Amino acid sequence: MRTPPPYEDRKLLKWNGFYLSEHTAQMDAKKAAKTYSWPAKPTLSPTEIDRILYEARLKDKNIAIQKEEVNEEGHYLPDIIGKIQGYDALGIYIANQKIDYDEIRNVEFITVKKWSSLER
């Protein structure tokens, strides 16, 4: 009588079905963000950009910045949203990253909804 060959566990097959639903939702959201293309906003003059940034710093307002940067397909990246955390002679700090003044294509004021005012 022959004995069957020993079972060879490659340690991959049994884990394929164990992704958490949050993880798959997060992967789907990243995939959707990559396929979505943000429209180009109008290019503002340096004077207009300075005026909006000055008012945002002065009144502690939220802003959305569209950079001149595009991805491999030529689409604009999502807006950087938040309050100005700091600035220097070359640029501003917002959302824990530095944006040089010459990289800004468009900047506008936005209102961020509070979590308590969101509907269920």
PyRosetta script that sets phi, psi and omega in degrees:
from pyrosetta import init, pose_from_sequence

init()
pose = pose_from_sequence("MRTPPPYEDRKLLKWNGFYLSEHTAQMDAKKAAKTYSWPAKPTLSPTEIDRILYEARLKDKNIAIQKEEVNEEGHYLPDIIGKIQGYDALGIYIANQKIDYDEIRNVEFITVKKWSSLER")
pose.set_psi(1, 132.6)
pose.set_omega(1, -177.7)
pose.set_phi(2, -89.7)
pose.set_psi(2, 143.7)
pose.set_omega(2, 176.3)
pose.set_phi(3, -93.5)
pose.set_psi(3, 141.7)
pose.set_omega(3, 179.3)
pose.set_phi(4, -66.2)
pose.set_psi(4, 153.4)
pose.set_omega(4, 177.6)
pose.set_phi(5, -65.0)
pose.set_psi(5, 150.7)
pose.set_omega(5, -178.6)
pose.set_phi(6, -63.9)
pose.set_psi(6, 146.9)
pose.set_omega(6, 179.3)
pose.set_phi(7, -68.0)
pose.set_psi(7, 130.3)
pose.set_omega(7, -178.7)
pose.set_phi(8, -109.6)
pose.set_psi(8, 105.6)
pose.set_omega(8, -178.8)
pose.set_phi(9, -88.1)
pose.set_psi(9, 118.3)
pose.set_omega(9, 179.4)
pose.set_phi(10, -90.3)
pose.set_psi(10, -1.3)
pose.set_omega(10, 175.6)
pose.set_phi(11, 63.2)
pose.set_psi(11, 17.2)
pose.set_omega(11, 176.4)
pose.set_phi(12, -113.6)
pose.set_psi(12, -42.2)
pose.set_omega(12, -172.4)
pose.set_phi(13, -61.8)
pose.set_psi(13, -42.6)
pose.set_omega(13, -175.4)
pose.set_phi(14, -72.8)
pose.set_psi(14, -17.1)
pose.set_omega(14, -177.7)
pose.set_phi(15, -94.8)
pose.set_psi(15, -5.6)
pose.set_omega(15, -177.1)
pose.set_phi(16, -61.3)
pose.set_psi(16, -33.4)
pose.set_omega(16, -177.1)
pose.set_phi(17, -90.7)
pose.set_psi(17, 9.3)
pose.set_omega(17, -173.6)
pose.set_phi(18, -105.0)
pose.set_psi(18, 20.3)
pose.set_omega(18, 174.8)
pose.set_phi(19, -69.7)
pose.set_psi(19, 139.2)
pose.set_omega(19, 176.3)
pose.set_phi(20, -76.3)
pose.set_psi(20, 151.1)
pose.set_omega(20, -179.5)
pose.set_phi(21, -63.1)
pose.set_psi(21, -33.2)
pose.set_omega(21, 177.4)
pose.set_phi(22, -65.2)
pose.set_psi(22, -36.9)
pose.set_omega(22, -179.2)
pose.set_phi(23, -68.8)
pose.set_psi(23, -43.8)
pose.set_omega(23, 179.1)
pose.set_phi(24, -66.8)
pose.set_psi(24, -36.2)
pose.set_omega(24, 176.9)
pose.set_phi(25, -64.8)
pose.set_psi(25, -39.0)
pose.set_omega(25, 178.6)
pose.set_phi(26, -66.6)
pose.set_psi(26, -40.8)
pose.set_omega(26, 177.6)
pose.set_phi(27, -65.2)
pose.set_psi(27, -39.6)
pose.set_omega(27, 177.9)
pose.set_phi(28, -65.2)
pose.set_psi(28, -38.4)
pose.set_omega(28, 179.5)
pose.set_phi(29, -66.2)
pose.set_psi(29, -40.1)
pose.set_omega(29, 177.1)
pose.set_phi(30, -64.9)
pose.set_psi(30, -39.5)
pose.set_omega(30, 179.2)
pose.set_phi(31, -65.1)
pose.set_psi(31, -41.5)
pose.set_omega(31, 178.8)
pose.set_phi(32, -66.5)
pose.set_psi(32, -37.3)
pose.set_omega(32, 179.2)
pose.set_phi(33, -66.5)
pose.set_psi(33, -33.2)
pose.set_omega(33, 178.7)
pose.set_phi(34, -70.8)
pose.set_psi(34, -32.9)
pose.set_omega(34, -177.1)
pose.set_phi(35, -84.7)
pose.set_psi(35, -21.5)
pose.set_omega(35, 179.9)
pose.set_phi(36, -76.4)
pose.set_psi(36, 138.3)
pose.set_omega(36, 177.1)
pose.set_phi(37, -113.0)
pose.set_psi(37, 125.8)
pose.set_omega(37, 179.6)
pose.set_phi(38, -80.9)
pose.set_psi(38, 135.9)
pose.set_omega(38, -178.6)
pose.set_phi(39, -70.8)
pose.set_psi(39, 152.1)
pose.set_omega(39, 177.9)
pose.set_phi(40, -74.8)
pose.set_psi(40, 128.5)
pose.set_omega(40, 176.6)
pose.set_phi(41, -89.6)
pose.set_psi(41, 160.2)
pose.set_omega(41, -179.8)
pose.set_phi(42, -63.8)
pose.set_psi(42, 143.2)
pose.set_omega(42, 178.7)
pose.set_phi(43, -76.3)
pose.set_psi(43, 126.2)
pose.set_omega(43, 178.6)
pose.set_phi(44, -93.2)
pose.set_psi(44, 153.5)
pose.set_omega(44, 176.4)
pose.set_phi(45, -75.0)
pose.set_psi(45, 157.6)
pose.set_omega(45, 177.6)
pose.set_phi(46, -57.1)
pose.set_psi(46, -32.9)
pose.set_omega(46, 178.5)
pose.set_phi(47, -65.9)
pose.set_psi(47, -43.5)
pose.set_omega(47, 178.9)
pose.set_phi(48, -65.8)
pose.set_psi(48, -41.4)
pose.set_omega(48, 178.9)
pose.set_phi(49, -61.9)
pose.set_psi(49, -45.5)
pose.set_omega(49, 178.7)
pose.set_phi(50, -60.6)
pose.set_psi(50, -41.0)
pose.set_omega(50, -179.0)
pose.set_phi(51, -63.6)
pose.set_psi(51, -45.1)
pose.set_omega(51, -178.7)
pose.set_phi(52, -68.0)
pose.set_psi(52, -42.4)
pose.set_omega(52, 179.0)
pose.set_phi(53, -64.6)
pose.set_psi(53, -38.3)
pose.set_omega(53, 178.3)
pose.set_phi(54, -62.3)
pose.set_psi(54, -46.1)
pose.set_omega(54, 179.7)
pose.set_phi(55, -66.2)
pose.set_psi(55, -36.7)
pose.set_omega(55, 178.8)
pose.set_phi(56, -64.8)
pose.set_psi(56, -40.2)
pose.set_omega(56, 177.2)
pose.set_phi(57, -68.4)
pose.set_psi(57, -43.6)
pose.set_omega(57, -175.9)
pose.set_phi(58, -65.7)
pose.set_psi(58, -43.0)
pose.set_omega(58, -175.0)
pose.set_phi(59, -104.0)
pose.set_psi(59, 6.5)
pose.set_omega(59, 177.3)
pose.set_phi(60, 54.4)
pose.set_psi(60, 52.0)
pose.set_omega(60, -178.2)
pose.set_phi(61, -98.5)
pose.set_psi(61, 154.7)
pose.set_omega(61, 173.5)
pose.set_phi(62, -79.5)
pose.set_psi(62, 141.2)
pose.set_omega(62, 178.8)
pose.set_phi(63, -132.4)
pose.set_psi(63, 160.4)
pose.set_omega(63, 174.0)
pose.set_phi(64, -122.3)
pose.set_psi(64, 126.1)
pose.set_omega(64, -177.6)
pose.set_phi(65, -114.5)
pose.set_psi(65, 129.1)
pose.set_omega(65, 170.9)
pose.set_phi(66, -104.9)
pose.set_psi(66, 124.2)
pose.set_omega(66, -179.5)
pose.set_phi(67, -85.9)
pose.set_psi(67, 161.3)
pose.set_omega(67, 176.3)
pose.set_phi(68, -69.4)
pose.set_psi(68, -14.6)
pose.set_omega(68, -174.6)
pose.set_phi(69, -67.9)
pose.set_psi(69, 138.8)
pose.set_omega(69, 175.3)
pose.set_phi(70, -125.1)
pose.set_psi(70, 159.5)
pose.set_omega(70, 179.3)
pose.set_phi(71, -86.6)
pose.set_psi(71, -169.6)
pose.set_omega(71, -176.0)
pose.set_phi(72, -61.8)
pose.set_psi(72, -32.2)
pose.set_omega(72, -178.9)
pose.set_phi(73, -85.4)
pose.set_psi(73, -1.8)
pose.set_omega(73, 179.9)
pose.set_phi(74, 87.9)
pose.set_psi(74, 13.1)
pose.set_omega(74, 178.9)
pose.set_phi(75, -94.6)
pose.set_psi(75, 148.0)
pose.set_omega(75, 178.4)
pose.set_phi(76, -73.2)
pose.set_psi(76, 151.5)
pose.set_omega(76, 179.3)
pose.set_phi(77, -82.0)
pose.set_psi(77, 162.8)
pose.set_omega(77, 178.6)
pose.set_phi(78, -62.4)
pose.set_psi(78, 154.4)
pose.set_omega(78, 179.2)
pose.set_phi(79, -63.6)
pose.set_psi(79, 149.8)
pose.set_omega(79, 173.4)
pose.set_phi(80, -96.8)
pose.set_psi(80, 121.2)
pose.set_omega(80, -171.2)
pose.set_phi(81, -117.7)
pose.set_psi(81, 138.1)
pose.set_omega(81, 175.9)
pose.set_phi(82, 156.1)
pose.set_psi(82, -169.3)
pose.set_omega(82, 176.9)
pose.set_phi(83, -100.8)
pose.set_psi(83, 153.5)
pose.set_omega(83, 179.2)
pose.set_phi(84, -70.7)
pose.set_psi(84, 121.9)
pose.set_omega(84, -178.5)
pose.set_phi(85, -91.2)
pose.set_psi(85, -23.4)
pose.set_omega(85, -179.9)
pose.set_phi(86, 179.2)
pose.set_psi(86, 175.1)
pose.set_omega(86, 179.5)
pose.set_phi(87, -158.5)
pose.set_psi(87, 161.3)
pose.set_omega(87, 172.9)
pose.set_phi(88, -143.3)
pose.set_psi(88, -166.5)
pose.set_omega(88, -175.6)
pose.set_phi(89, -67.4)
pose.set_psi(89, -23.1)
pose.set_omega(89, -175.2)
pose.set_phi(90, -100.8)
pose.set_psi(90, -23.5)
pose.set_omega(90, -176.7)
pose.set_phi(91, -176.2)
pose.set_psi(91, -169.5)
pose.set_omega(91, -179.3)
pose.set_phi(92, -119.6)
pose.set_psi(92, 161.2)
pose.set_omega(92, 175.2)
pose.set_phi(93, -111.5)
pose.set_psi(93, 123.0)
pose.set_omega(93, 179.0)
pose.set_phi(94, -146.3)
pose.set_psi(94, 138.2)
pose.set_omega(94, 179.9)
pose.set_phi(95, 53.3)
pose.set_psi(95, 42.8)
pose.set_omega(95, 177.5)
pose.set_phi(96, 59.4)
pose.set_psi(96, 30.7)
pose.set_omega(96, 172.7)
pose.set_phi(97, -144.9)
pose.set_psi(97, 155.2)
pose.set_omega(97, -178.7)
pose.set_phi(98, -98.0)
pose.set_psi(98, 135.4)
pose.set_omega(98, 177.0)
pose.set_phi(99, -123.1)
pose.set_psi(99, 120.2)
pose.set_omega(99, 177.7)
pose.set_phi(100, -70.7)
pose.set_psi(100, 150.7)
pose.set_omega(100, -178.1)
pose.set_phi(101, -60.8)
pose.set_psi(101, -36.5)
pose.set_omega(101, -178.1)
pose.set_phi(102, -76.6)
pose.set_psi(102, -6.0)
pose.set_omega(102, 176.9)
pose.set_phi(103, -89.3)
pose.set_psi(103, -11.9)
pose.set_omega(103, -174.1)
pose.set_phi(104, -81.8)
pose.set_psi(104, 123.8)
pose.set_omega(104, 176.1)
pose.set_phi(105, -93.4)
pose.set_psi(105, -46.1)
pose.set_omega(105, -177.2)
pose.set_phi(106, -147.1)
pose.set_psi(106, 144.9)
pose.set_omega(106, 174.9)
pose.set_phi(107, -140.8)
pose.set_psi(107, 138.5)
pose.set_omega(107, -179.5)
pose.set_phi(108, -148.7)
pose.set_psi(108, 156.3)
pose.set_omega(108, 176.9)
pose.set_phi(109, -77.5)
pose.set_psi(109, 143.6)
pose.set_omega(109, 175.7)
pose.set_phi(110, -134.7)
pose.set_psi(110, 160.2)
pose.set_omega(110, 173.4)
pose.set_phi(111, -111.5)
pose.set_psi(111, 128.0)
pose.set_omega(111, 178.8)
pose.set_phi(112, -99.6)
pose.set_psi(112, 125.5)
pose.set_omega(112, -179.1)
pose.set_phi(113, -74.4)
pose.set_psi(113, 142.1)
pose.set_omega(113, 176.3)
pose.set_phi(114, -77.3)
pose.set_psi(114, 150.7)
pose.set_omega(114, -179.3)
pose.set_phi(115, -62.3)
pose.set_psi(115, -29.3)
pose.set_omega(115, -177.2)
pose.set_phi(116, -73.4)
pose.set_psi(116, -19.7)
pose.set_omega(116, -178.7)
pose.set_phi(117, -95.9)
pose.set_psi(117, -2.2)
pose.set_omega(117, -180.0)
pose.set_phi(118, -76.0)
pose.set_psi(118, 142.6)
pose.set_omega(118, 178.3)
pose.set_phi(119, -84.4)
pose.set_psi(119, 157.2)
pose.set_omega(119, 179.5)
pose.set_phi(120, -85.2)
pose.dump_pdb("model.pdb")
